[in-house]
Amino acid sequence: MDNSEKQINELISGMTLEEKVAMLHGRGFFRTRGVERLGIPELVMSDGPMGVRNQFPDDCWIPIGNSDDYVSYLVSNSALAATWNTDRAYDSGRILGEEARGRGKDVILAPGINIKRDPLCGRSFEYMSEDPYLISTMAVPFIEGVQENDVAACVKHFAANNQETDRLMVDTVVDERTLQEIYFPAFRAAVEEAGVYSLMNAYNKLNGFHCSENKTLLDEILRDKWKYDGTVISDWGSVHTTEEAAQTSIDIEMSVTTDFDEYYFAAPLIKAVRDGKVPEACIDAKVRNILRMMLRLKMIGNDALSRKQGVYDTEEHRRVILAAARESIVLLKNEGNMLPLTMDKLKMTKVSLAESHNEIAAPRKKKIAVIGKNAECRHAAGGGSAEIKALYEISPLLGLKSALGGNVEITYAQGYYIPGDKDVNEVNWQEASLERRIMGEEAPTAVQSEEQRKLREEINANRLKLKNEACDLARQSDIVIYVGGLNHDYDVEGRDRADMRLPYGQDELISELLDINQDTIIVMVAGSAVEMPWLNRAKALVWCYYSGMEAGTALSDILLGRVNPSAKLPETFPAVYDDTVTAKNGEFGKEKSIEYKEGIFVGYRYYEKEGIKPAFPFGYGLSYTSFNIEEMKLDMVSDSISSDLSDICVKINVLVKNTGAMAGAEVVQCYVSDCECSVERPLKELKAYKKIFLQPGETGRLEIELPYSAFAFYDINSKEFVVEPGKFVIYTGNSSDNCRLSEEIRLI
């Protein structure tokens, strides 16, 4: 037993049962109780996928409202994954950890790494990708960046938490292989590679048992198989029992109600121990996990005086956030090289005598119409527990105006109408989050129907007025930039989207703008895919996930060509929702129980299996320059003679050349296909990638390694990942559907 474990045992031996239990449940919304007489501090937590959340009192969900909790607004996890850059992931985690520590937090509830199974999931914007390998490789450096600041990352939500509908009670039924290959890998990487200090269980049930008391999930897999010795924290309100949960490997119960002493892990747990229904050894194990995390965070022990102090709202943080935002913006279409809007395209023109009747008339400015509410909308304060109090947020409109100055005339029109909330009351959304509310079940009364009719008329009138104003502005302008998409009425915790269509009548508005100006530049801001019925007519399309406090600056840099886009989609964008596997099998958004009938065929795995062409494939993204990926060579390396192939490593060597006129970056993606497997496998799966920055005309050489695990699948009989000898094909390209280089190998 090492010295730290001896310290932990000594502390536990000196504690009363009441003191131990006090450490296992909230005594405020974001804190637990310490043991002051033994020098054990309270544990302070905060939400924070996109920044450290604003400050709340211990017993009220109305923010305190002081000025000291303004913080840096980071890019969303979806935006971060779109960079395909592990350095950006590390930097973002480092900033989040520094700001959490600067705000006096011990645990930051991030990152969210659930699979993007369906585009309608309300929390998709908080998550990274549909692919477990991409998530794993981005989550590990993110966690490492957080935790180097003596703050615990809390990876969430474990596991198979992929819809918000009935999220507290729905039973997700998932087969063992699918869990192991799709839904567990990123969590396993967080534990085994990143050494994450804490983990949050999901709300839902998994195969019949709530994740908060699921012994298969928390004991057999997390603790025994993965050897996790960190702290497991409940999602707020996810614990449903005392005895069952206490005898499972969950350590801390948090919730959203103020009856702290009546939580399942509070007075009821003390009684259960006194009555002999829960062994006190279970309590000791939980306290031990918490104290171990406190030692690692330098909250207690010999290193406590050297704990990092943290910092927030620094200039360096803003620079790093801007860099991540720039790399997160995906160029989806650019016919005729409409973008970038170079200064040659925007320069003033001399006014002719016929126009001015004055030889000294001022030159004519280019007129840019910026249309769409998302050009002016700021998103930091919405979305549920991802909300933060941003120090500032640069909107797209502000970014463009700031970048172009006074020699270009930029005029804004809202374009579409967003109805106000007619049902606002004094109850905070989080305070009511444990209520199982189903909207729209009751038939409306006659009075309600009349109110609804008047409301619809008002909405339609406002929508028509704003659309006409936008169209008039477009007719008077040289360049039209439309900025639309979703907002946190739709990308939001606690509610899934009803469909994949753009809200607020945007499709009609976009179509009319394209009628007026066929070169309208379209910018979408959203957390997951939307249907785009006007896509074939659009020549320039830019996609922005929620990209933080410098979003508008980053977007203007991309549109104006000051930065070359290098982002790639971390998920497939289906053309229509009916093309998704969940639409076809009917297993999304249901209450009580959903079965993951598609198994391992999630995202691009499904579209390729069924031959369905998406609007944009996984891994796709354009650049203002062009690249050639060529001369792929494979080399199979083994450190020793082995019959089980476990030491096999395939090294891939490729050349990448920038064949265009602008410096830029390309993401080389490697996919593996198992051609002779005894079980059904996807046509190919992402197993490696690297991003390379090249000057015009420059050629770079990349070496990419595929370890043994890249060829493995989960065998339900041996309950291990195995590699079967046989033929494999390795594909290399710059998106899942553009892998022009391929080589066969045989593992014997």
Disulfide bonds with the S-S distance in Angstrom:
none
